[in-house]
Amino acid sequence: MGWAPFEADVNTLYNMEGRGGRPKPPLAYLKAVLVKMLFEINSFTKLVERLRNKPDLASLCGFDNPPSKMGFSRFMKRLSEAELDQRLFHEALKQLSEAEPKRRGRRARWSGCIYGAFALVFYVVWW
C-alpha cells in the first residue's frame, strides 16, 4: 500500500517548518490510529502504553519515541477539522481494491490484507 497520498494529506495538518520544535511525523499518528482501531484499543492512553511497551509496533508506525495521549487527541482534532477522514478512507479503499496477491513459495500473501482490516475498521468506527 502506498502511503504517499496519506502522507501528503496529513502533513497539511502541521507546520513542518519555522519556529518551534518539529512535530512527530503526522503519518505515524495516522498509522497508530489505524492500529488502535484494528486492535480495538479503546483509549489513546492504552494505545500510548502499547506503543511504549512494544517498540517494534511503535517503529512500524513510524515513531522513535511515541507521543503522549494529548498528541493523539490534537491529531484527531486536526484531522476532523480538516475533514480528511473521508478522503483518507476512500484512498484506502481504492488501494485495497487494486491490491494483488504476492506469491512467495507455495503461499500466497495478500499485500493489502492488514490494510484491508484497517479500512474496514476505519469505516465501521468513523461512519
MODELLER restraints for C-alpha pairs under 7 A, 6 or more apart:
rsr = mdl.restraints
at = mdl.atoms
rsr.add(forms.Gaussian(group=physical.xy_distance, feature=features.Distance(at['CA:1:A'], at['CA:95:A']), mean=6.51, stdev=0.5))
rsr.add(forms.Gaussian(group=physical.xy_distance, feature=features.Distance(at['CA:1:A'], at['CA:112:A']), mean=6.38, stdev=0.5))
rsr.add(forms.Gaussian(group=physical.xy_distance, feature=features.Distance(at['CA:6:A'], at['CA:88:A']), mean=6.44, stdev=0.5))
rsr.add(forms.Gaussian(group=physical.xy_distance, feature=features.Distance(at['CA:7:A'], at['CA:27:A']), mean=5.38, stdev=0.5))
rsr.add(forms.Gaussian(group=physical.xy_distance, feature=features.Distance(at['CA:10:A'], at['CA:26:A']), mean=5.71, stdev=0.5))
rsr.add(forms.Gaussian(group=physical.xy_distance, feature=features.Distance(at['CA:10:A'], at['CA:27:A']), mean=6.29, stdev=0.5))
rsr.add(forms.Gaussian(group=physical.xy_distance, feature=features.Distance(at['CA:11:A'], at['CA:26:A']), mean=5.91, stdev=0.5))
rsr.add(forms.Gaussian(group=physical.xy_distance, feature=features.Distance(at['CA:13:A'], at['CA:78:A']), mean=6.29, stdev=0.5))
rsr.add(forms.Gaussian(group=physical.xy_distance, feature=features.Distance(at['CA:16:A'], at['CA:22:A']), mean=6.38, stdev=0.5))
rsr.add(forms.Gaussian(group=physical.xy_distance, feature=features.Distance(at['CA:28:A'], at['CA:61:A']), mean=4.95, stdev=0.5))
rsr.add(forms.Gaussian(group=physical.xy_distance, feature=features.Distance(at['CA:28:A'], at['CA:62:A']), mean=4.69, stdev=0.5))
rsr.add(forms.Gaussian(group=physical.xy_distance, feature=features.Distance(at['CA:28:A'], at['CA:63:A']), mean=6.20, stdev=0.5))
rsr.add(forms.Gaussian(group=physical.xy_distance, feature=features.Distance(at['CA:29:A'], at['CA:72:A']), mean=6.82, stdev=0.5))
rsr.add(forms.Gaussian(group=physical.xy_distance, feature=features.Distance(at['CA:31:A'], at['CA:61:A']), mean=5.28, stdev=0.5))
rsr.add(forms.Gaussian(group=physical.xy_distance, feature=features.Distance(at['CA:32:A'], at['CA:61:A']), mean=5.65, stdev=0.5))
rsr.add(forms.Gaussian(group=physical.xy_distance, feature=features.Distance(at['CA:34:A'], at['CA:118:A']), mean=5.72, stdev=0.5))
rsr.add(forms.Gaussian(group=physical.xy_distance, feature=features.Distance(at['CA:36:A'], at['CA:47:A']), mean=6.30, stdev=0.5))
rsr.add(forms.Gaussian(group=physical.xy_distance, feature=features.Distance(at['CA:37:A'], at['CA:121:A']), mean=5.92, stdev=0.5))
rsr.add(forms.Gaussian(group=physical.xy_distance, feature=features.Distance(at['CA:37:A'], at['CA:122:A']), mean=6.80, stdev=0.5))
rsr.add(forms.Gaussian(group=physical.xy_distance, feature=features.Distance(at['CA:38:A'], at['CA:117:A']), mean=6.57, stdev=0.5))
rsr.add(forms.Gaussian(group=physical.xy_distance, feature=features.Distance(at['CA:38:A'], at['CA:118:A']), mean=5.66, stdev=0.5))
rsr.add(forms.Gaussian(group=physical.xy_distance, feature=features.Distance(at['CA:38:A'], at['CA:121:A']), mean=6.06, stdev=0.5))
rsr.add(forms.Gaussian(group=physical.xy_distance, feature=features.Distance(at['CA:41:A'], at['CA:47:A']), mean=6.32, stdev=0.5))
rsr.add(forms.Gaussian(group=physical.xy_distance, feature=features.Distance(at['CA:44:A'], at['CA:69:A']), mean=5.21, stdev=0.5))
rsr.add(forms.Gaussian(group=physical.xy_distance, feature=features.Distance(at['CA:44:A'], at['CA:72:A']), mean=6.78, stdev=0.5))
rsr.add(forms.Gaussian(group=physical.xy_distance, feature=features.Distance(at['CA:45:A'], at['CA:69:A']), mean=5.45, stdev=0.5))
rsr.add(forms.Gaussian(group=physical.xy_distance, feature=features.Distance(at['CA:48:A'], at['CA:66:A']), mean=6.67, stdev=0.5))
rsr.add(forms.Gaussian(group=physical.xy_distance, feature=features.Distance(at['CA:48:A'], at['CA:68:A']), mean=6.47, stdev=0.5))
rsr.add(forms.Gaussian(group=physical.xy_distance, feature=features.Distance(at['CA:48:A'], at['CA:69:A']), mean=6.35, stdev=0.5))
rsr.add(forms.Gaussian(group=physical.xy_distance, feature=features.Distance(at['CA:51:A'], at['CA:57:A']), mean=6.09, stdev=0.5))
rsr.add(forms.Gaussian(group=physical.xy_distance, feature=features.Distance(at['CA:51:A'], at['CA:58:A']), mean=4.96, stdev=0.5))
rsr.add(forms.Gaussian(group=physical.xy_distance, feature=features.Distance(at['CA:51:A'], at['CA:66:A']), mean=6.39, stdev=0.5))
rsr.add(forms.Gaussian(group=physical.xy_distance, feature=features.Distance(at['CA:52:A'], at['CA:66:A']), mean=6.45, stdev=0.5))
rsr.add(forms.Gaussian(group=physical.xy_distance, feature=features.Distance(at['CA:58:A'], at['CA:64:A']), mean=6.99, stdev=0.5))
rsr.add(forms.Gaussian(group=physical.xy_distance, feature=features.Distance(at['CA:58:A'], at['CA:66:A']), mean=6.56, stdev=0.5))
rsr.add(forms.Gaussian(group=physical.xy_distance, feature=features.Distance(at['CA:79:A'], at['CA:85:A']), mean=6.62, stdev=0.5))
rsr.add(forms.Gaussian(group=physical.xy_distance, feature=features.Distance(at['CA:89:A'], at['CA:119:A']), mean=6.62, stdev=0.5))
rsr.add(forms.Gaussian(group=physical.xy_distance, feature=features.Distance(at['CA:92:A'], at['CA:119:A']), mean=6.21, stdev=0.5))
rsr.add(forms.Gaussian(group=physical.xy_distance, feature=features.Distance(at['CA:93:A'], at['CA:119:A']), mean=6.62, stdev=0.5))
rsr.add(forms.Gaussian(group=physical.xy_distance, feature=features.Distance(at['CA:96:A'], at['CA:112:A']), mean=6.01, stdev=0.5))
rsr.add(forms.Gaussian(group=physical.xy_distance, feature=features.Distance(at['CA:96:A'], at['CA:116:A']), mean=6.24, stdev=0.5))
rsr.add(forms.Gaussian(group=physical.xy_distance, feature=features.Distance(at['CA:99:A'], at['CA:111:A']), mean=6.66, stdev=0.5))
rsr.add(forms.Gaussian(group=physical.xy_distance, feature=features.Distance(at['CA:99:A'], at['CA:112:A']), mean=5.94, stdev=0.5))
rsr.add(forms.Gaussian(group=physical.xy_distance, feature=features.Distance(at['CA:100:A'], at['CA:110:A']), mean=6.62, stdev=0.5))
rsr.add(forms.Gaussian(group=physical.xy_distance, feature=features.Distance(at['CA:100:A'], at['CA:111:A']), mean=6.86, stdev=0.5))
rsr.add(forms.Gaussian(group=physical.xy_distance, feature=features.Distance(at['CA:101:A'], at['CA:108:A']), mean=6.25, stdev=0.5))
rsr.add(forms.Gaussian(group=physical.xy_distance, feature=features.Distance(at['CA:101:A'], at['CA:109:A']), mean=5.64, stdev=0.5))
rsr.add(forms.Gaussian(group=physical.xy_distance, feature=features.Distance(at['CA:101:A'], at['CA:110:A']), mean=4.38, stdev=0.5))
rsr.add(forms.Gaussian(group=physical.xy_distance, feature=features.Distance(at['CA:101:A'], at['CA:111:A']), mean=6.06, stdev=0.5))
rsr.add(forms.Gaussian(group=physical.xy_distance, feature=features.Distance(at['CA:102:A'], at['CA:108:A']), mean=5.86, stdev=0.5))
rsr.add(forms.Gaussian(group=physical.xy_distance, feature=features.Distance(at['CA:102:A'], at['CA:109:A']), mean=5.25, stdev=0.5))
rsr.add(forms.Gaussian(group=physical.xy_distance, feature=features.Distance(at['CA:102:A'], at['CA:110:A']), mean=5.97, stdev=0.5))
rsr.add(forms.Gaussian(group=physical.xy_distance, feature=features.Distance(at['CA:102:A'], at['CA:111:A']), mean=6.38, stdev=0.5))
rsr.add(forms.Gaussian(group=physical.xy_distance, feature=features.Distance(at['CA:103:A'], at['CA:109:A']), mean=6.12, stdev=0.5))
